[in-house]
Amino acid sequence: MKQLKSHIAVVASLLLCAVVLSSCSMIDDDLENCGNDYELNYELRLVTNMTTELQTQLTTETEAAVAQALQQFLQNIFSDYAHDVDLSFYDTGVNDIRQYHEAPTMNANQRSYTIYLPVQKYMHLAAANLKDNSIVSLSGDEYCHSSHLSQTEAGADNILPSHTTGLFTARQPMEVLSGQDQTFNVRLYMANCAVALVLEPREHQTKDIQVFATGFATSFNVKDSTYVYSDNPPLIRAEKVPTPESDLLTFCSVNFPSRDTETRVVIETEDPFVAKEAEEKIWEFQVLVTNDDNTVTKTVLGIRKPLRAGQLMIIKGFIDDDGAVRSLDNTVGVSVMLDWSEGEHHDVEL
């Protein structure tokens, strides 16, 4: 697995509030409780299997064009470039309320700021690349325990578009000491991932194909680095990837991870994406094929392999004479409904 890493050094500029400044200027005050300049080094660690997945799953000459198209399509997702970063410093007491906040625009691999923090213990939370992602926002960030990345609410059809940026987060306990030069190193890891469905149309004539992926988390708790799942997860619309040099049909969705088959923290091993398969499906693709005679064939592909943060997973298949999608992986469950009609079809039980 190739790990893409970029070092982003950030020294954030945060000013003391007027009360603290006034207190520190008083002659009788204990000046050891006043602040100092401190350095924070932020490093985006993009741990991903994207290159490996493209090279191992798309091996033929025709598939090579799809691999190139997918890589271009996902260039802003699996990227070691931080466009913006949100920095919050919280009190570690009972209330864990935010003490200082800054949201600088970076648009670079490396940039320096100035920081001034009063002496105390903090829990520091950081999130990157939220500005250009209209699907996900940082919510509840006035308090440390409630800070989370949340997807926007789906409409009546329970459909959401894909995420548009690769999201990174970090959490770092900090104890700011009096009269000492300190450097804090903060590593940010990816919080979302992607899935792709590559289909061979063969001879079947279709008027339209819609692909949705579902079964993923709906939000992410920044402090605890844990995901939240819904009993009725939204359908994430997979976008059609332009493949002008290939007849293969490719659809890709960017979303939060699925449920996992084991307890896991972010690790950097030879292959952190190897996982046990579940006994039943964890997440699924729903494919609606409008045939040449205007009938619609619905196929549900059930996947038992967990999808993890930073991961790209590619599922391959073909469209048969009835418009049904058949997987080339015998571990993928297939359920087909011929002559399907619109109804209460978006409620998914996983």
N, C-alpha and C positions, 0 to 999 in steps of 0.2 A: 504494500500500500504506500502510495506516495503521499507524504504529508507536506502541504504547502504552508509555509510559515512566514509571517512578516512582522518585524519588530516595529511597533508604533510607540514612540516615546512621547508622553504627554505630561506636561506639568501644568495643572489646571489653576486658573486664577479665581480665588474665592476671597472676598473681603469680609472682615469681621463686621458684625452689626454694630450700630452706633452705641448700644448699651455696653457691649464688651469693650469697645475702644475707649469709652469714657472711663470704665472701671479700671482698665489697665493704665490709664494716665494719672490716676490718683496717687499721691505720694505715699499714703499709708497702706496701699494695696500690696498684696503679695504678687510681685511681678513674675514669679515662677509659673503662675497660671496663665500668663499671656502666651500668645502664639509665636510662631516662627515660620520661616519659609521652609517648605518641604517639597521633595521631588517624588512624583509618581510616574512609574514607567509602565505603560500599557502595551501589552503584546497580544495581538490577535493570533490565536493558534487554530488554523483551519485544518482540522483532522478530518479527512474525507477519503472515500474510496472511489471518487468519480473517475479518475483516470483508469484505475484497475477495472472497474465495472464496464466502462466503454470498451476497453481492450479485450476483455474476456467474453463479453456477451455479444458484441457486434464484430464478428471476425471475417465475414465474407466481403467481397468487393462492393456489393450493393449495400451491405450494412455499414461499411466504412464511411459512406457518404452520410448515413444517418448519425453515426458517431460524431462526425464533424459538425453536423447541424445541431445536435444536442449540446455539444460543448459550447457552441456559440450562443445557443438559447439560454444556457445556464451560467453564462459568464459573469453576470451580476449577482448570482446566488452563491456559487462556490468561489468566492473571491476573498483575497487577503487584503482588501482595500476598505478602509473605514471612511464613510462619507460624513458621518456625524456620530457624536457620542453623548450620552446622558449620564452625568455623574451626580450621585447623591451620597451624602454623609449623614449617618443616623446616630442618635444617642443610643447607647447600649442599655439604658435603664428600662424601667417597666413600660414606659410609654413608647419607646423606640421611635420617637418623632424625628423628622428630618431637620438637621441643623443647617446644612449648607447644600446648595444645588447649583449646578452649572451645566449648560447644554451647548458646548461649542461646536461650530461647524469645522470639520477637519479638511475634507477633500484632499487628503494627502496621505502618504504612508507614514510621515513623521512630522510632528509639529510640537513646539514648546510653548507652555504658558507659565504663569507664576501662581503659586498657591500659598495661602497664609491661613493656618488653622490654629485655633486655641488648643491648649494642652488638655487632652482628655482621651477616652477610649471611644472609637467609632466602629460602626459596621458600614463599610463602603460598598455600594452597589453600582454597577455600570451596565449600560446597554448601548449597543451600536447599530447603526443603519436603520433606524426607525423612521426617519424623516420622509423617505421616498417609498414607504410601505403603507399604503392607505388601508390595508386589510388588518394590520396589527398595530396596536398602540400600547403605550405604557400607562397602566392604570393603578390607582391606589397607592401611588408612590409617595404620598405624604408621610406614610408610616412604613417602616422596614418590613414588617411581617406581612403587609398587604400588597406590596409592590409586585405587579405581575404584568406579563405580556398577554394581551387578550385580543382575540379576533373580533371583528365587528359582528353584530347580530345578523343572522341570515333572515331573508324574507319569508313569505308564506311558502315558497317552493323549497326552502331549506338549502339553497344553493349559494355558495360563495366563490368568488374568483380565487386564483392562486396567490400566494405571497409573491411579492415583487422584488424583495431583497433578501440576502442572507443575513440573518439576525444573530448577534453575538451578545453574550452576557457574562458578568463576573460578579463575585462576591468576595470581600476581603476584610477580615478583622484588622483594625488599625489601632495602635496605641501611640498617640502623639506625646512625646516626652519633652520636658522642658530643657532648653539650652543644649540640645543635641542635634547634629546633622543627621537626618534620617532619609532613607530612600525606600519607597514601597513599590514592590513589583506586583502588578496585577495582570493576570492572564484571562483573556476572554475566549470563550468557546462557543461554537455554533449551536443555535437552539432549534433550527428547523432543518428540513431535508427535502428530498424530491423523489418522485416515482415517474417512470415512463412506460408507456405501452406501445410496442412496435408491432404492427399488424401487416401481414401479407394479404392483399385483397384478392389474389388469385383471379378467377374469371367472374366473380360475383359483381353484379352491377348495383351500385348504391346511389341514393340521392343525397344522403346526409348521414353523418356519424357524430354522435355526441358521447363523450367519455367523462365520467365522474369518478373520483376516488373518495373513499370515506372510511371512517373508523379511526380517526386520528384525534389527538388532544385538541382541546379548544382554547387552553390558556397555559401559561408557564409561570410558576412562582419563582421570582428571581432569587430571593434569599435562600430558599431551600433547594433550588435547582430541581424542582419536581413539576410534573405535568398534571393537568386536570382533564378528566374525560367526561363526556356527556353520554347519557343513555340514548340520546338521539343525535348523533354527531352530524354536522352539516355535510353536504356533498360539495367537494371541492372540484370545480370545473377544470378539467385538464385541457390545456390549450393545444391546438394543433401546431406542430413544429414544421415550418417550411422545409421540405426536402426536395429541391428541384432536381437533384441528380440521382434520385432514387424513387422507385414506385412504391416503396414501403410507406405505410401510413403511421405517423408517429404523433403521440399525444403525451403531454408532460404536465404534472401537477407539482406545485411546491407548497408544503404544508408542515404542520407540526408532526412529530413522530407518532407512531402507533403505540399501543400497549406493548410491553416487553414480556419475555418469558423468564426473565431473571432480574434480580436487583442489580443495578449497574450505576456506576459513577463514570464521569468523563475520564477516560484513560487513554494513554498513547502507547499502544502495544504494536506488535507486528500487524495485527489485523483486529481492531476493536469492533468490527462489524460481524464477526462470526458469532452466531447465536443458535440456540436450540429452537427447533420448530415447535409450535404449539399443536395440541391434538386437534383443535378446531381453528377455523379462520380467525385472524386477528383484525385484518382490514380487507377491503375489497375494491375492485373496479366494477363500475356499472357502465355497460356499453349499450347504447341505443342506436341500432342500424335501421335507417329508413331505406327499404328496398325499392327496386325499380317499379313495383306495382303499388307503391305507397303503403304497404304494410310495414309494421315496425317489429323488429326482433330485439328483445332485451336479453342480454347476457350478463350474469354476475360471476365474476372471477374472484374466488375466495383465496386469500393468501395467508399461509400459516407462519411465514417468516416475519419476525418483527422488523419494523423500519425505525432506525435510530437517527438521532441528531447528527448532521453532517454526512449522512448516507445518501447515495443515489442507488435505486433499485430499478432494474429493467426487466419487464415481463414481455415475452415474445409470444406471438400466436398468429393465427390466420382466420380469415372469414370463409365459412363454408357456403354451400349452395342455398341454405335457408337464411343466410345473414347472421348466423350465430358465430360467436368468436370461440375458437378452440385454442387452448393453451398448448405450447410445446413443452411445458414443464408438468410432469405427471403429479407433482405435489400441489398444484393449483386446482382447487375445486371449481367446477363449471356448472352453472345452473342456467337453463335457457327457457325463455317464454316466447313462443311464436305468436305472431299476430297480436302483439301486445298493444294495449291502449292506455291513454293517459288516465291516471287515477291517483290514489293514495300510494304512490310508488316511491316516495322519498323518505319514508320512515324506515330506518335501517336498524335492525337488532343485531348486535355483534357480541 
